Each structure stands twice: as C-alpha cells, then as structure tokens.
C-alpha cells in the first residue's frame, strides 16, 4: 500500500472513530434518547422504506452511469452519494412527519450538531476544492466525500429549521 492509500485509509478510520465517539458521547449525555411514540414509529418505518428505496435507485443509477460514461468518480465517492441521498430522504420524511426527534430530545442540540457537522465537512471540502484535489484526471476523488456529507447535513438542517419555524407559527396562530 502506498502513502496515498495509507493516508486515505487512516483518514477514513479516524473519521469513523470520531463519529462513533460523538454518538456514544451523545447517548451518555442523554442527548440522543431514542424513545418514540407509536405514531412516530410508524412514520419512521415509512421513512426507512423511502430511504431504502432511494438508496437502491441511487446505487443502480450510479452503476449504470459508471457503465455508460466510464469512471467519473471514485467508488467511495459514488457510494457516499448514494448513501447521502438515502439518508436525506429518510431524514426529510421523518422531519415532515414530526418523527425525527424523540419526545425527550432537544431540537436546539440536534440543530447545533448538524450545523457543526455541516460547517466542518464543508470547510474540509472547501479546502480540498481550493487546493484542486476534488477532481484528478477528470475523476471525482474520495476527497469529495466531505462536501457531500456537508451538503447532506446542511439540507437536513435547513429542512428541520424551516419545519420548526413553520410549526412554531402554526402553534402561535392556534
């Protein structure tokens, strides 16, 4: 394994470990409290279904695009695009059906977490774009994973904020 691939593997490993650490920390601090009522469970089941089918369609579309146009992106980037599409559909569906947060979770904490994730990933992606590392030889590299995740979390955050504001206005009107 050359230095480039070793560095990529190390970066991915550190990212996964950091993500797991944050999730464990959030569970220990009781920020992520996954207790949903029956209505939310049904809505989340539908959202999982929509997200799963979106993932299937996206993976198939990625495969077809690779066959038709040749290698246009790194495999990790293509997979990340597919996963991000499925996760966005799941999250947006949950948000719109008021099933994204459990009854005990605090919206501000979740919004802050998504804002930080978006800023961090978009910042790293911007640095890669500035240095010209996103595309090499006409192929979108694995360095595009950060902006993809940053954009996905930003979309989820934007939908959550808009939905939260609209619900607040509806509650005030009643």
Secondary structure, 3 states (H helix, E strand, C coil): CCHHHHHHHHHHHHHHHHHHHHHHHHHHCCCCCCCCCHHHHHHHHHHHHHHHHHHHHHHHHHHHHHHHHCCCECHHHHHHHHHHHHHHHHHHHHHHCCCCCCCCCCHHHHHHHHHHHHHHHHHHHHHHHHCCCCEECCEECHHHHHHHHHHHHHHHHHHHHHHHHHHHHHHHHC
